[in-house]
Amino acid sequence: MEAAAHKFFKSLLLTPSPSGYEAPVQALVRGYADSFADSVNTDVHGNVSIVVNQAAETRVMLAGHCDQIGLLVTQIDDSGFIYTQTIGGWDPQQLLGQRMTIWGDAGPVPAVISRKPIHLLTPSERKTVVETKDLWLDIGANDQEEVQSLVRIGDAVTFELGYQELRNGLANAPKMDNTTGLWVVVEAARRTSLKNPSCALHAVSTVQEEIGLRGAQTSAFGIEPYVGIGVDVTHATDCPSIDKKQQGDIKLGKGPVIFRGPNFNQKVVQRMIDTAESNDLPYQLSALGRAAPNDSNAIQISRAGVAAGLIGIPNRYMHSAVETISLDDLDVAAELLAYFVSELPADIDFTP
């Protein structure tokens, strides 16, 4: 990963983007893409489309969602404790004892989230899985009035953002899902711009994937691509307790995952495999027997249908504060998609 691209990746990870509150990270995307794109467009929904070779008739869409899961402030009690509801799919156990950030109008407000200590739990409470409604945020305020000077109902909350590199090219951060996919489609667009493609490329930073694939649906309708590839994280299974017989044998550092299954155009899938092999790029295969729970699903069924594919970035500990990925997998995924798009003939036919 080149130094400038690595810096951009880290800046994305350190910028909040819970669903519905993606504007700060989208500003970063626009600023980075301005240096190489033919145009950079933002629609009323908030999707940012980076366009390369804009005049070509055959359009290819790459989608990486920019939003992360989060919380939403719903109530501030008289003592100054803050209650929330979830944005996206949370395991409440991941929230216990975490440092959090409330993103208020005047800036970030540090907070912690917890419940009463284990010493004070009743025997029945100790056996019960905690629910979000039983957790509260504490900013250290004296009362409700002090909190209300900093926080409003409807403010978004995330894990405290950060970035940590591990051994063997691995890294962890709270919002690898889906900063990895977002970075891949933006970097793929940059690399494609250097390769004289025959097709038009629309690399889209989509919004609100975590609450229903909403940005991919609206952006795909507006772009009307012939080919559409979603890029998102997928579960790495190279850690304890995961059943490889059902989830596949997916390892960090062994390349991006190309998915096969009914959600995906088999000619698109095979062409991605052929592209990887002809350019000596490592890849892994995974099977998915249902509609994908990510942007590729919405893209496939847009308008009269799109020839869809899905690239997965292996991710350990998804939807946690320590989502862990391989930087090499990101780099290979961007290279694969750049070759895929740049080598695509304008008259390609993906009709089954």
N, C-alpha and C positions, 0 to 999 in steps of 0.2 A: 504494500500500500504506500503510495507516494506521500511525501510529507504534507503537502497541501490538502490532499484528500483525507489523510488521517486527522488533520486539524479540523476539517469540516465535520468529520464523523463525530469527534469528541464534542464539538460545539452543538451538534444536534442532540446528543445524549444529555447535555447539561441545560437544555432549554425545554421548559414544560410544554406538553401538548395533549392534555386530556381531551377526550372526545367533546367537540363543541367549543374548545378553547385553544384551537391550533394556530392562531394567527402569529404568535412569536416565532414558531419553528418554520412556518411557511415564509416568513420574511427572510430567514436565513437561506432557504432553498432558492428563493428568487434572486437574492444577492449573489449566490454562488454560481447560478446558471447563466446569469447575464453575460458572462465572459465568453461563452461558447455557443449559446443557443441562437437560432434564427429569431425566435420570439419566446417570451415567457408570459403566460396568461393566467389570471386568477378569475374563476367564475364566482357567481353570487353565493354558491354553496361553500366556497373556500378552497376548492381543489386548485392546485397549481400545476399547469401543464407546460412542460419544457419541450419545445418543438425544434427538431433538427430536420433539414431538407423539407421545409414546409410545403413547397410547391408540388411535390410528388403526389400522385393520385392514390396509390395504395398506402393505407395508413396502418401502422403498427402501434399498439398501445402497451406500455409497460406501467404497471401500477404497484406502488409501494405505499401502504397507508402510513400517515405521519402521526396518527393519534395513539395515545397510550390509555390504559385503564386508569381510573382515578376515583375520587370521592367528591361529593357535592355537599356543601354546608346546608343543613336543613333547620337547625335549631340552636340557639344559644341560651343556656339556662341562667337563672338568677345569679349563680355562683361563678359564671364565666366559663363553664365547660361547654364544649361544642359537639353537636351530634351531626351525623352525616348519613347519606345514602350512597350507594355505589354507582359509578359510571363504568359499565363493562363487567366482565365476569371475574369476580374475586373469590378466592378462598380466604375467609375471614381469619383463619389461623395465621396467614402470612402477615397480617396487620399487627398482631400482638407485639407490643414493646418496640415498635418501629419509630424512628425519627421521621417526621412528615414535614411538608411545607404547604401552607395555605397561600394561594396566589391571590392576594387582595389587590384592590385598585391602586393602593399606594406602594405596592411592592410585596415581596415574599415575607410571610410571617412564619417563623420556626414553631413547630409544635411536636408533641409526642402523642402517641395513641396507645391506650391500654385499657385494662379493666382492674378490678380490685385484686390485690396480691393473692397468690395461691394459699397463703397461710389463713386467709379470711374466707375462702370459698367453703361452702357447705359440701358434705360428701356427694350430694346429688349434682351440685354445680361442677365439681371436679370431673364428673363422668359425662358431662354434657358438652358437645361441641359448641364453641362460642359463636354467636351470631353478631352481625355488624351492629345491630341495634343495641347490643350490650357493651359496645366500645365507645369511648369518648376521646376527643382531642383536648389537650391541655396546652395553652400557650403561656402559662404562668401569670395570667391576669388575676386581678383581685375581685372582679365582679363583671356582670353583664355589660355595664356601660363601657368599661375599658376595652372589652373585646369588640364591641360595636363601633369603636373608634377606628378599628383596624380591619374588621372582617364583616362581610355582609352575607345574608342568606343568598345562596346560589354561587358563592365563590368555590372555585375548584381546589382540590387537594391532591397531592401526589406524595409518593415516597420522597424523602430527601434525595435529590439527584446527585449522581457522582459517577466516577469511572475508575476502574482498577484493572491493571494488566496483571495476568498470572503467568505461569511458566508455559513454554511451548507454544507461544503465540496466541494464548487464550486471553479473554478479557471478560469482565462482568460489569453490569450496570443495571439499574432498575428498569430502564426502558429500551432494552435491546429489541423487544417487540413493540414497534416494528421499525426502529431506527435503522436496523440492519437492512431490511427490504427497501426502505426509503433511500438510504445511501446507495444501494446497489443500482436502483433504476436511474438515479441522478448521475452516478459515475458511468453507468453503461451509456447514457446519452452523451456524456462528454467524450468517451472513447469512440462512440459511433460517429461523432462529428468529425473525427480525424480520418475516417475510413471511406468517405465518398459513397454513402449508401444510395441505393436506387429507390427505396421506400421512404415515406415520411415517418418519422418517429415522434410519438407523443409520450414522453416519460412523465407520469402523473404522480404527484404527491397527493394521495387521496385522503379525505377526511372521514371521520365517524365510522370506520370499519368495525370498531369494538362495540358499537351499538346497533349493528345491522347492515353492514356493507353499503352504507348510504352514499358515501362519496364516489365509490366505484360505479354505482348504478347511475348517478347523474352525470359523471364525467364520461363514461362509456356512451351514454345516449348522445351527449353533445359532440363527441369526437367521431363517432360511428366508425370504429376501426374494423379492418378485415381480420386482423390477428390481434389477440390480446393476451399478455402474459402477466399473471399476478406474481409478486415476489413477497414472501412472508416467512416468518420463522416456522419451524416444525420441530417436533420433539426429538432431541437427541436421546438415544436409548442406551448410551454407553455409560450408564451409572446404575447403582443398585436399585432393585425392586420393580423394574419395568419389564413387562412381558414382551420379549422380542418376537415371539411367535405371532403376536397380533400387531405389534407396532413396528416391526421391522428392525433391522440391525443398522442403525444410523449413528455414525460417529462424528465427533468434532474433528475438524482438520482433514477429512477425507473428501472434501468437495461438496458443492451444493447438491441438493436433492431434486431430481426430476421426477415428477409424479405421473403415474399411469392410472387410468380409471375412466369411468363414464363421464366425468365432468370435463374431460380434456379431449381435444381433437387429436386422434392418434397419429395423423400425419405431422402435426406440429410437434408432438412429443418425439417422434422418431427423428425429425429434423434436428431437434435440440440435442438428442443423443449423438447423431452423426456429426454435428458441429463440434461437440465436446471431444469426440474421438479423433476427428481430423485435425484438431488443433492441440492435441495432447493435454487436454484439460481434465482433471479428475472430477468424477461425479458419482453420485449414489442414486439408486432407484428406490421408490416407495410406491405402494399401492394404496388407492383410496376408492372404496366401493360405493361412495355416496357423494352427494353434492358437497364441494369443499366449503368449509366454514370460514372462507376468506374472500378477498376481492375477485379471485378468478371465477367464482360462482356467479356473481352479479354481472361480470363482463360477458361470460358465455351466453347468457340469455337476454342480453341487451338487444333491443329492436328485433330484427329478424334472425339474430344469432351471430356469434363471433367464434372464429376458430381459436379456442382458448388453450392455454397451458399454465402450468404452475411450477415455479422454482421455490424450493424451501431452503432456508438457512438453518442448519441444526442448532438447537438452543436447549441447554440444560436449565431446569428449574424455572420453566415458563410462568409468567404472572407472579413473580416474586421480586424481592429487592436485589437478588443476585443472579439474574439471568446471565448465562455464560455462553459465549460463542467463540469461534475461531476466526481471527482476522484474515487468515488465509482463505477460508471459505467465502468470505465477502469478496475478496479480490478476484477469486476464480469465477464467482457468479457474475460479477460485472463484466469480466472478460468474455465469458460464454455468451452473455446477452448481446454484447457489442458485436461479436462475430456473427451471431444468429441474425441480427438485424441487418448488418452491413452486407452479408452474403445472400440476403433474400432477394430473388428476382422480382421486379415490379409486376410481372405477370404470373406469379406463383398461384397455384390452385390447391387449396386445402379441402376441397369438397370430398367427403368420404366416398 
